[in-house]
């Protein structure tokens, strides 16, 4: 029944963000607790190089997740993927907070 079980973890965009969330990713890599680190990619400037440096020389692999956000097609609802939209007249920003 023994054998190797691969473990992947999905983490935030930066190591500092992981620390803020209470995730000690460095210890996981150092202690060989994970096999794959998957980075969430909803941020505009993810720390790809920081994670690559972290896993360099270890068996742990690192990849970025592909997050696809599809807006709603219902004409009466707001798109769920946007934090704001521009009104057609006047150019002022309208809130789309849910």
C-alpha positions as CSV (number, residue, x, y, z in Angstrom):
1,X,0.0,0.0,0.0
2,X,3.0,2.3,0.4
3,X,4.2,4.5,-2.4
4,X,4.6,8.1,-3.3
5,X,1.7,10.4,-3.3
6,X,2.2,13.7,-5.2
7,X,1.0,16.7,-3.4
8,X,0.3,20.0,-5.1
9,X,-0.6,23.3,-3.4
10,X,-2.2,26.4,-4.8
11,X,-0.7,29.6,-3.4
12,X,-1.0,33.4,-3.8
13,X,1.0,35.6,-6.2
14,X,3.9,36.5,-3.9
15,X,5.9,34.8,-1.1
16,X,5.1,37.8,1.1
17,X,1.4,37.3,0.4
18,X,1.8,33.6,1.4
19,X,3.4,34.7,4.7
20,X,0.6,37.1,5.3
21,X,-1.9,34.3,4.8
22,X,0.1,32.0,7.2
23,X,1.5,29.8,4.5
24,X,5.2,28.8,5.1
25,X,6.0,27.8,1.5
26,X,9.8,27.9,2.1
27,X,9.5,25.2,4.8
28,X,7.3,23.0,2.6
29,X,10.0,23.0,-0.1
30,X,12.9,22.6,2.4
31,X,11.2,19.7,4.1
32,X,10.1,18.0,0.8
33,X,6.4,18.2,1.9
34,X,5.1,19.3,-1.6
35,X,5.8,18.2,-5.1
36,X,4.1,21.0,-7.1
37,X,3.4,24.7,-6.3
38,X,0.7,26.3,-8.4
39,X,0.6,30.1,-8.3
40,X,-2.7,31.9,-8.7
41,X,-2.4,34.4,-11.5
42,X,-5.1,37.0,-10.9
43,X,-2.5,39.6,-10.0
44,X,-0.8,42.0,-12.4
45,X,2.7,41.5,-11.0
46,X,3.2,38.0,-9.6
47,X,6.5,37.1,-8.0
48,X,7.4,34.3,-10.6
49,X,11.1,34.7,-10.1
50,X,10.8,34.5,-6.3
51,X,9.0,31.2,-6.5
52,X,11.5,29.9,-9.2
53,X,14.4,30.8,-6.9
54,X,12.7,29.0,-4.0
55,X,12.3,25.7,-5.9
56,X,15.6,25.8,-7.7
57,X,17.7,22.7,-6.8
58,X,14.8,20.9,-5.3
59,X,12.4,18.2,-6.7
60,X,9.5,20.7,-6.4
61,X,8.0,22.0,-9.6
62,X,6.5,25.4,-10.0
63,X,3.8,26.5,-12.4
64,X,1.4,29.4,-12.9
65,X,-2.3,28.6,-13.0
66,X,-4.4,29.8,-15.8
67,X,-7.4,31.6,-14.3
68,X,-10.1,32.3,-16.8
69,X,-12.9,34.7,-15.8
70,X,-15.9,34.6,-18.1
71,X,-18.3,37.6,-17.8
72,X,-22.0,36.9,-17.4
73,X,-23.9,37.1,-20.6
74,X,-27.1,38.3,-19.0
75,X,-27.7,41.8,-20.2
76,X,-29.2,42.9,-16.9
77,X,-26.3,41.8,-14.7
78,X,-22.9,43.3,-14.3
79,X,-19.8,41.3,-15.4
80,X,-18.4,39.5,-12.4
81,X,-14.8,39.8,-13.6
82,X,-14.5,43.6,-13.4
83,X,-14.0,45.9,-10.5
84,X,-15.3,48.9,-12.3
85,X,-16.8,49.9,-15.7
86,X,-16.8,53.2,-17.5
87,X,-20.2,54.7,-18.3
88,X,-20.7,55.5,-21.9
89,X,-21.6,59.1,-21.2
90,X,-19.3,61.3,-19.3
91,X,-16.5,58.8,-18.7
92,X,-16.9,58.6,-15.0
93,X,-16.3,55.3,-13.3
94,X,-19.3,53.3,-12.0
95,X,-18.9,50.8,-9.2
96,X,-19.7,47.2,-9.9
97,X,-19.1,45.9,-6.3
98,X,-21.3,42.9,-5.7
